[in-house]
Amino acid sequence: MTPPPFHPPQRTLMGPGPSDVHPRVLAAMGRPTVGHLDPRFIDMMDEIKSMLQAAFLTDNAMTLPVSAPGSAGMECCFVNLVQPGDKVVVCQNGVFGGRMKENVVRCGATPVMVEDPWGRAVDPDKLRDTLKAHPDARLVAFVHAETSTGARSDAETLCAIAREHDCLVLMDAVTSLGGIPVRVDAWGVDAVYAGTQKCLSCAPGLSPVSFSERALARVRGRQAPVQSWFLDLNLVTGYWGGGAKRAYHHTAPVNALYGLHEALRMLLEEGLEAAWARHRRHHDALRAGLEAMGLTLVVPEAERLPQLNAVSIPAGVDDGAVRARLLEDYGLEIGAGLGALAGKVWRIGLMGNTCRRRNVLFCLAALESVLSGLRAPIQRGVAVDAAMAAYRAPA
Ligand SMILES: Cc1ncc(COP(=O)(O)O)c(C=O)c1O
């Protein structure tokens, strides 16, 4: 028997991504599909490229969305920039630094790890010491916004240190783009990848990337061909490169790209600075409410991401039961801890279209009600007021 049509349940997505997709983006994705070499579509691709340059704050000509999720953007950066036998310094302070290491190994290169505790930023001094001890390293890779912990690393300083040691820089901006400043040119990032499903208010499935001239020179100078056919920049540019003449490489996800076009239009209409300020404002209110309830955030204040809030689970509280009640009773998704933080934290996302006052207040009220029902040791009746007081405080 044919199954009935799939109608997804109504959810408020306050986990680590995907976040709520804006209705304008969903409407754009529902428009009629055209051919991926249609001249009108190619014009739209050019607009996506220039809007991505604006979002990444870069003039890099090689700025485009990879037709696959953030993990493919990560892999695209590594397979193009790393050759067998290279030495790559990888900073790890959570799950995604670990995936970077795995990419380096699979490229036949040697990772040199700079390890920091989960929930802390990457320590610039450790990177400096590691680069001194490994003068033959060719690349430094780090995650700007570690979604597994909510820690934000000082990308500008890490880039400067890498540059002092003549290394290219590869940065993960999956969770940072659109939520906090990402200044690709000013910081000197050579390769960066992001995701559409976090602070861009877009559906999952695409990964914007950008490569500097320095990075492209390294790609051109490779001895070994890029081992991935699909992600080889030399081939991808035949389709995404400039000018009206485009060669077939793969069938672009046409409707997903309509969505990204609309999401980028929305980001630029709002303005980058305003989007960053919005994420900060709602984070401040959420934090005020959580702390009033007696809950604590894992990451020290100076290293916190506004868009991903890792909250310690109070002793004796059943992680899974709370998340299940939130989902079933309120249609509210928050994230579980990953890796070393599994069972120890909840991850509350305030990303993109999710990052709004009514969601902050809804989340606080729902969490308070569920925790009270489970007799968790929290302060009752204060969280929403604390958040409202934060909203009234001068910016
Ligand atoms: C920091 C970071 N890097 C990479 C990824 C992988 O992205 P995707 O799940 O879209 O493949 C994620 C996804 O959550 C992420 O948060």
The ligand as a MOL file (V3000), in Angstrom:
LIG
                    3D

  0  0  0     0  0            999 V3000
M  V30 BEGIN CTAB
M  V30 COUNTS 16 16 0 0 0
M  V30 BEGIN ATOM
M  V30 1 C 30.8310 23.2190 13.2320 0
M  V30 2 C 30.2440 22.2440 12.2540 0
M  V30 3 N 30.9960 21.7690 11.2400 0
M  V30 4 C 30.5040 20.9060 10.3520 0
M  V30 5 C 29.2090 20.4530 10.4260 0
M  V30 6 C 28.6980 19.4690 9.4140 0
M  V30 7 O 27.6570 20.0200 8.6860 0
M  V30 8 P 26.5090 19.0790 8.0280 0
M  V30 9 O 25.8240 18.4000 9.1570 0
M  V30 10 O 25.6540 20.0720 7.3060 0
M  V30 11 O 27.1960 18.1240 7.1280 0
M  V30 12 C 28.3820 20.9060 11.4560 0
M  V30 13 C 26.9970 20.4280 11.5810 0
M  V30 14 O 26.3510 20.5780 12.5680 0
M  V30 15 C 28.9120 21.8290 12.3810 0
M  V30 16 O 28.1640 22.2870 13.3780 0
M  V30 END ATOM
M  V30 BEGIN BOND
M  V30 1 1 1 2
M  V30 2 1 2 3
M  V30 3 2 2 15
M  V30 4 2 3 4
M  V30 5 1 4 5
M  V30 6 1 5 6
M  V30 7 2 5 12
M  V30 8 1 6 7
M  V30 9 1 7 8
M  V30 10 2 8 9
M  V30 11 1 8 10
M  V30 12 1 8 11
M  V30 13 1 12 13
M  V30 14 1 12 15
M  V30 15 2 13 14
M  V30 16 1 15 16
M  V30 END BOND
M  V30 END CTAB
M  END
